[in-house]
Amino acid sequence: MARVRVLPAGDLFPSQRLLRLIAQVYEVDPLVCPRCSPPMRILAVIIEPEEVRKILRHLVKIGRSPPGVDPTSLN
């Protein structure tokens, strides 16, 4: 069974330091939608590698592969 951590409504991301680091390194705010710019909320944090692979395989299957994901590495 997958371990999913559900954050109560209104809670901040568990690691504000990580968000600041991502914003500094990649020069992008990880909680702002890149298409339409409103702030996003984190609904869940998936920590099981196999569950992440399942999600990525599904995105590849429907033609919405995230940038930088090599579909052959998901088998």
N, C-alpha and C positions, 0 to 999 in steps of 0.2 A: 504494500500500500504506500502511496506517495505521501511524503510529509509536506504539508503546505501550512505556512504560517499566515493566518488571516489577521490583519491589523484592524483594530476598532476604528470606526469612522472618525475622521479628524486627526488620527495619530500621524505623526511625521515619520518619514523613512527612518528605519532603525539606525542608520549611520549618516548623520549630517556631514561628517568629515569626508565620507566616501563621495557624497554628492558634490561637495566643494572641490574635491580632487578631480573628479570626472569633468566638472565644468572648467577647471583650470587647464587640465591636460588637453582636452578635446575642444576647448573653446565653445562649448555648447551646454545649455542647461538641460540635464537629463529628465527634468520634469516639465518641459515645455514641448508641446506637440510641434514637430518639425513642419507639418503641413499647414496647420491653421493657427498655431501659436497660443491657444489658451493653456493654462496650467493643467497638468495631468495629475491623477491620484494613483497611488500604488494600491492595488486591490489584494494582491497576494505575492508572496515570495516563494518561488519553487526552487528547492535545494537539491532535489534528487536528479542526478545526471541523466538517468534513463527517461524520466518524465520530460526533461528539457529536450532531449533528442526526439521524443514522440511529437512534441509541439513543432519543432523545427522540420521534421519529416512531413508533417501535415502542411505547413506553410509552403514547403517546396512542392508538394503534390498539387496544391491549388494555385501555384504560380506566384506566390508572394514571398519568395525566398528572401530572408534578410541579407543585406549587403555583407560580403565577406564570408558567407557560409558556403562551404564546398559540399554539395549534396552527396558526393561519394563518401564523405567522412561520417555520414549519419547512419550507415548500415551496421 
